[in-house]
């Protein structure tokens, strides 16, 4: 959607690290939920055609300002519910479409892939519906464990995602059929910094320009997973280096 290459491993690690840190900070302030990324904003990128990190950095500051000044927050109350609902439908609709676009890398004509897509989607719809209507049917003798099972089975994304992951890794299929070759080529491009002509930006978009050049001069950063210079090959043991058994 943003016409940029797939994120390299250090960018993914950095994102996971910040999500964990933000969840810890929210816990310090008494929030009982984990702070995580919000998929609906991806739909906003598709609508506005704006994917600048500066914009998404200033947006939370504006929300904090609205929370402090009540008169500004009152502006949002005047927005009609049908308008809010329409915006949510468009935003989440584009997000779901973007998620489904990942299927372009697999063999959509394969019976194996069609079965996995259908079964995981069906389980993601059926199990949460059953769990919400039959909460008393889950009785293991431990109230805490019963509550945990209900929460897990009531989450459509979790049920569907785990089902798809389990089936994709257990049902036999070739790498080309599963789309692993296409993703492997993207990972190779991330390693050698080669960019497809289909992208409008390069891999430098995942680096923080103000400090990346300074940090890359430090030799120890290649061992730290969230720095741009990080390379997992440096963590190989001596036997793997000698036998060349490691595959990036």
N, C-alpha and C positions, 0 to 999 in steps of 0.2 A: 504493500500500500504506500509506503514511504519511498519506494524505489531505491532501497539501499541493500547492500549485501547482508547475508545472514550474520548474526552477531558472533564474533570469535569467542573462544572459551573464556578469556579473561573478562570479557564484558558480561557474560552469563554469570560467572562467579561473583563479579562485583555487584550485580543486581540482586543475587541471592543473599549476599552479605548485608547489603543495605536493608533488605526486607527483614532479615533477622534482627538487625540493630533497631529498626523502627518498631518492631513488635516488642522488643525489650523496653524501649523508651515508653511506648504506650502503656505497658504494664506498670512502669514506675509511676505514671500519672493516674493509675486506677482504671484504665480501660480494660475491659474483660475480653476483648477480641484481639485477634492478630491483625496488624496493619500490613496489607498486601496491595499489589497492583490491582488496578480496576480495568477490566476488559472493555467496559463501555467507552473509554476514552479512545480506543482504537477506531471505533466508529466515528468519533468526532474528527479524527485525522482525515478520514475519507471524505467527510462532508466539507470541512473547511480547507482541506489541502495544506494544512499547516502542521509540520512535524518538528518544529524547532524546540530544542530543549529549554531555551530561554522562556518561551511562552508557557510551557508546562511548569517552569520554575516560578514564574510570577503569579500563575493562577492560584496556587495555595496561599500565597501572601494576600491576594485579594479576598479569598474566603476567610482568612484570619481577621482581616480588617472588618469584613461584614459581621463577623461574630462579636467583635468588640463594640462596633457602632450599631446599635439596634435600628436606627432609622434607615440605614442602608439595607439591613437584612429584611426590613419590611417590604422592600421593593419586590423580593422574590415571592412574598405571600400573595401579591396581587396577580401573579401569573396564573391563568386559569388551568385547572387540572387537565382538560383535553389537550392543551398545548404541551404540558409536561409529558403527558402520555404519548403524544405524537413524536416528540423528540426522543423519548426512550425507545419507541418502536424502531425508528430509523437508525438510531445509534447502535442498539443491540442487534438489529437486523444485519447491518453491515459487518458487525463483529462476528456474528455467526457465519456469514458468507465468507469472511476472511479465513476463519478456522477451516471451513470446508474446502477452501482453495488449496490447502496442503495435500489434498488427495490427488492433485495434478501430477505428483511425482510417482505415484504407484500405478500399477497396471489395473486400470478400472474394468478391464474386460475379464479379469481373472475371477473364477468362481470362488476361490479362496478369499480374496479381498472383499468381494461383494457379501459373502457370508459373514465375515468378521464385522463389516460395517453395519449390516442389518441386525445381527445378534446383539452387538454392543449398544446400538441405538435402542433396540427393543427393551433390553434389560435396564437401560438408563431411564426409560419411561415407566416400565412396569413395577420394578422393585420399590422405588420411592412411593408410588401410588399405593402399593400394598402395605408398605411399612407405616404410612400415615393412617391408613384405615384399620390396621390390625396391630396396633401398638401392644395390646395385651397378649398377643400370640408369642411375643419374644419374652421368655421367662427362663433364665439360666440359674436362678437362685441368688444371683448377685445383682442388686439394684444398680450399682455403678456400671457393671459390665453390660447390663440390659440397656441402660441409657446410652452407652457408647455405641452399641450395635444399632440402636434406633437412629442415632445421629448419622452414622455412616450410611445406612441403607436409605435414609431420607434425602441424601444428596445426589441428585441426578448426574451432575458432572463427575463426581467421584465414582459412582457405580459404573457409568458408561466408560469413563477413562480407564479404570482398572480392568474392566472386562476386555476392552479393546487391546490394552497392553498385554494382558495375559494370553489372549488368543493369538495375537500377532507373534508372540515369542514362543508359542508352543505348537501351533499349526505349521507344518513344513511349507517352505516357500523359498524361492530364489531371492537373492539380493536385489536383482532388477525388479522382480515382481513386488517386493516390499518397498521399493523406492529408496533403498539404502545406497545404491550407486549414485543416484542424483544428489542425495545429501552428502555423500562422501566427496563428490566433486566440489561441492560448496565449501566443505571443510578444508580441502586441499587449497582452494583459492584463498581461504582465510590465512592459511599457513604461509603461502608465498606472496600474499598481498596482491594477487592478480584479481582484477575486477572485470566482470562481464559487461559488455556494452549496453546491456539492458538496464543497468543501474545508473542513477544520476549522481551518486556519491561513492566514495571509496571507503576502505576500512578505517581511515583516519577519523571518521565520524564517531567511532566508538572510543576515541581517546580524548582526554581533557587537555586541550592544546596548551593551556597555561603552565602545566606542570609535567606533562608527559616527557618532554625533552630532557628535563632535569632528572626525572626519576629513572629514565632509561639508561642514564650514565652510571647508575649504581648497579654493581654486579650482582648483589644479593637479591634484587627484585625478580630475577628470572626464576626464583624458587617460590615466590609468593603468588598464589593463584589469581589475585585480582589486579595485578599490575600488567600493563601492556606487553612488557618484555617476557612475561611468564611463558615457559615452554615445558610441557609435561615430559618431554624427552629427557630433561635434566634430572628427573626423579627416578629414572630407570636404575635397576640394580646392575652390578657388574656382569652377572651371567646373562642378563637380557641384552646388554650391549654387545657382549661377545657373540652370542648366538643369533642376534638380530631377530628376536621373536616378537618384539613390540611392533604393533601396527597403530599408527596415530588415528 
